[in-house]
Amino acid sequence: MDKKKAGYLEGLISIVVNTGLFILKLWAGIVSGSIALTADAWHTLSDSFSSIIVIIGVKLSSKKPDREHPFGHGRWEQIAAIFIGFLLGIIAYDFFKNSIIEFKNEESANFGALAIIATIASIVIKEGLAQYAFSIGRKTGNLSVKADGWHHRTDALSSVVVLIGIFFTNRFWWIDSVLGIIIALMLFYAAFEIIKDAITKLLGEKPSEELIERVKQIVRISSDSDIAPHHFHIHNYISSQELTFHIKVDNNSPVSAAHELATKIESRIFEELNINATIHIEPKGVTHVND
């Protein structure tokens, strides 16, 4: 799947669908006087904003490497995901504040058939958008699309909460304000997870055990002797990945032979894993503190 085209398509579909849902839910929120439903409507519109950010992130991250950025621009995806997370956090704060004010004023909502229809439609459509975004995120590895999927999922969940509240509003006057608080907390959690995931990748990660084992298998196939690959480090630039590790060669091995072996392994890693590897050669018997 073409990463750039898939990101654009997901973003465009999200913008169109969310704008339509926003109009429907805002209308229902105004008619019913529900702060929870109105907040849910603006949450939906914020999905359109985040999808615009996704499109911009895909555009920037797909730029080819240049002299100033030799590893490409792939990390724009993480920057876009962080921006989406902060946007969610700001929206969550506003909903939380308004819900507290409504509770203090002892205000209640008057839900009707329109509110029920709008809420059910939101649940079904937004979960469908979430599944679509998650599918593209898995296939392309695009973090900002995955973040957009979580934005859709939290909107669907917040609509579930609103729907439950609609059926209890006649018994509990405070249900609308409490629902608003719950939705805000859900948004805060989603924002935290999105930002944490993006920052973790920006700061750098350990190579996974699965990746290390794959590399060790390639090394075993490439060499007749035990050259003990170790000291693995990976630098993830999204559009490209750089892997470095050490191998131990016989002390009497010629430099040219060791270089040929390292080049052979590097080529296999790129062919099989699409990762650029750089191998440090050292004689057997040498150890490092971090080995």
C-alpha positions in Angstrom: 0.0 0.0 0.0 1.4 3.4 -1.0 1.9 5.2 2.4 1.5 8.7 1.0 -1.7 8.0 -1.0 -3.2 6.0 1.9 -2.6 8.8 4.4 -4.2 11.4 2.0 -7.2 9.2 1.4 -7.8 8.5 5.1 -7.5 12.2 5.9 -9.9 13.3 3.1 -12.6 10.7 4.0 -12.3 11.7 7.7 -12.7 15.4 6.9 -15.8 14.9 4.8 -17.5 12.4 7.2 -16.7 14.3 10.4 -17.9 17.6 9.1 -21.3 16.1 8.2 -21.5 14.4 11.7 -20.5 17.7 13.4 -23.5 19.5 11.8 -25.9 16.7 12.8 -24.7 16.4 16.4 -24.4 20.1 17.0 -28.0 20.6 15.8 -29.1 17.8 18.2 -27.1 19.3 21.0 -28.6 22.8 20.5 -32.2 21.4 20.3 -31.7 19.3 23.5 -29.6 21.9 25.4 -27.1 19.1 26.1 -23.5 20.2 26.9 -22.3 16.6 26.6 -23.8 16.2 23.1 -22.5 19.7 22.0 -19.1 18.8 23.4 -19.3 15.5 21.5 -20.1 17.5 18.3 -17.0 19.7 18.7 -14.9 16.6 19.4 -16.1 15.3 16.1 -15.2 18.5 14.3 -11.7 18.4 16.0 -11.3 15.1 14.1 -11.5 17.1 10.9 -8.7 19.4 12.2 -6.6 16.4 13.1 -7.1 14.9 9.7 -5.9 18.1 8.1 -2.8 17.7 10.3 -2.4 14.1 9.1 -2.5 15.2 5.5 0.1 17.9 6.2 2.2 15.4 8.1 2.1 12.9 5.3 3.1 15.6 2.8 6.1 16.7 4.9 7.3 13.3 5.9 7.3 12.0 2.3 9.8 14.6 1.2 13.1 13.0 0.0 16.3 13.3 2.0 18.4 16.4 1.3 21.7 17.9 2.5 20.2 19.2 5.7 18.2 16.1 6.4 20.1 13.1 5.1 17.8 10.6 6.8 14.6 12.1 5.3 11.7 13.8 6.9 9.8 10.8 8.2 9.7 12.1 11.8 7.2 14.8 10.8 4.7 12.0 11.4 5.6 11.9 15.1 5.4 15.7 15.2 2.0 15.7 13.6 0.8 13.0 16.1 2.0 15.2 19.1 0.1 18.1 17.7 -3.0 16.0 17.4 -2.5 14.9 21.1 -2.2 18.5 22.3 -5.3 19.4 20.3 -7.2 16.6 22.1 -5.9 17.8 25.5 -7.1 21.4 24.9 -10.5 20.2 23.8 -10.7 17.9 26.8 -9.9 20.8 29.2 -12.6 23.0 27.7 -15.3 20.2 28.0 -14.2 19.4 31.6 -14.5 23.1 32.6 -17.9 23.5 31.0 -19.2 20.3 32.6 -18.2 21.5 36.1 -19.9 24.9 35.5 -23.1 23.1 34.3 -23.0 20.8 37.4 -22.6 23.8 39.8 -25.6 25.6 38.1 -27.7 22.3 38.4 -28.5 22.5 34.7 -30.0 19.5 32.8 -30.6 18.5 29.2 -33.8 17.6 27.4 -32.9 14.8 25.0 -35.3 13.8 22.2 -35.5 11.5 19.2 -33.0 13.6 17.2 -30.4 13.3 19.9 -30.8 9.5 19.9 -30.5 9.2 16.1 -27.5 11.5 16.0 -25.7 9.7 18.8 -26.3 6.2 17.3 -25.2 7.4 13.9 -22.0 8.8 15.4 -21.1 5.6 17.2 -21.5 3.4 14.1 -19.7 5.8 11.7 -16.9 6.8 14.0 -16.0 3.3 14.9 -16.0 2.5 11.2 -13.6 5.4 10.6 -11.4 4.2 13.5 -11.1 0.7 12.1 -10.3 2.1 8.7 -7.5 4.3 10.1 -6.1 1.5 12.3 -6.0 -0.7 9.2 -4.0 1.8 7.2 -1.8 2.6 10.2 -0.9 -1.1 10.5 -0.2 -1.5 6.8 1.9 1.6 6.4 3.3 2.2 9.9 2.0 5.8 9.8 1.9 7.1 13.4 -0.2 10.2 12.6 -2.9 8.0 10.9 -2.9 5.7 13.9 -3.3 8.8 16.2 -6.2 9.9 14.0 -7.8 6.4 14.4 -7.6 6.8 18.2 -9.3 10.2 17.8 -12.1 8.5 15.9 -12.3 5.7 18.6 -12.6 8.2 21.5 -15.3 10.0 19.6 -17.3 6.8 19.2 -16.8 5.9 22.9 -17.9 9.3 24.0 -21.0 8.9 21.9 -21.7 5.6 23.7 -21.5 7.4 27.0 -23.9 10.1 25.8 -26.3 7.4 24.5 -26.3 5.7 27.9 -26.9 9.1 29.6 -29.8 9.9 27.3 -31.8 7.0 28.8 -31.2 8.1 32.4 -31.6 11.9 32.0 -35.2 11.8 33.4 -34.0 10.2 36.6 -30.8 12.1 37.2 -30.7 15.9 36.4 -26.9 15.9 36.7 -26.3 13.1 34.1 -25.4 15.5 31.3 -22.7 17.3 33.2 -21.2 14.0 34.6 -21.1 12.6 31.1 -19.3 15.7 29.9 -16.7 15.1 32.6 -16.3 11.4 31.7 -15.9 12.3 28.0 -13.2 14.9 28.9 -11.3 12.3 31.0 -11.4 9.9 28.0 -10.0 12.6 25.8 -7.2 13.4 28.3 -6.3 9.7 28.3 -6.3 9.4 24.5 -4.1 12.6 24.3 -1.6 11.1 26.8 -1.3 7.8 24.9 -0.8 9.6 21.5 1.8 12.0 22.8 3.6 9.3 24.8 3.9 7.0 21.8 5.2 9.7 19.5 7.7 11.1 22.0 9.0 7.6 22.8 9.9 7.1 19.1 11.4 10.6 18.8 13.7 9.9 21.9 14.8 6.6 20.5 13.8 2.9 21.2 15.5 -0.3 21.9 15.4 -2.6 18.9 12.7 -5.3 19.4 13.7 -8.8 20.3 12.0 -10.0 17.1 14.2 -7.7 15.0 17.4 -8.7 16.9 16.6 -12.4 16.3 15.9 -11.8 12.6 19.3 -10.0 12.2 21.0 -12.9 14.1 19.5 -15.4 11.7 20.8 -13.3 8.7 24.3 -13.3 10.3 24.3 -17.0 10.8 23.3 -17.6 7.2 26.0 -15.2 6.0 28.9 -16.6 8.0 30.4 -20.0 8.5 31.8 -19.1 11.9 30.3 -17.7 15.2 30.8 -13.9 14.9 28.6 -13.1 17.9 26.5 -10.1 16.8 25.9 -7.8 19.7 25.6 -4.1 20.9 22.5 -3.4 18.8 21.2 0.1 18.3 18.4 1.3 16.0 17.6 4.8 14.8 14.1 5.1 13.5 13.5 8.0 11.0 10.2 6.5 9.8 11.0 6.8 6.2 14.3 5.0 6.8 15.8 3.0 9.7 19.5 2.8 10.6 20.7 -0.2 12.5 24.2 -0.5 14.0 25.8 -3.5 15.8 29.1 -5.2 16.4 30.5 -8.5 15.2 33.6 -10.4 16.5 36.0 -11.8 13.9 39.1 -13.9 14.2 42.1 -11.9 15.4 44.1 -13.0 12.4 41.4 -12.3 9.8 42.5 -9.8 7.1 40.8 -6.4 7.1 39.6 -7.0 3.6 38.0 -10.3 4.5 36.2 -8.8 7.5 35.0 -5.8 5.4 33.7 -8.2 2.8 31.8 -10.2 5.4 30.3 -7.0 7.0 29.2 -5.7 3.6 27.6 -9.1 2.8 25.6 -9.0 6.0 24.6 -5.3 5.5 23.3 -6.1 2.0 21.2 -9.0 3.2 19.7 -7.0 6.0 18.7 -4.3 3.6 17.2 -6.8 1.1 15.2 -8.7 3.7 14.3 -6.1 6.2 14.7 -2.8 4.3 17.0 -1.5 7.0 20.3 0.3 6.5 22.9 -1.5 8.7 26.3 -0.4 9.7 28.5 -3.1 11.3 31.5 -2.4 13.6 34.2 -5.1 13.4 36.2 -6.1 16.4 38.6 -8.9 17.3 37.4 -11.8 19.4 38.3 -11.4 23.1 37.4 -7.7 23.2 34.5 -6.7 25.4 32.6 -3.5 26.1 30.8 -2.2 29.2 27.5 -2.4 27.4 28.0 -5.8 25.7 
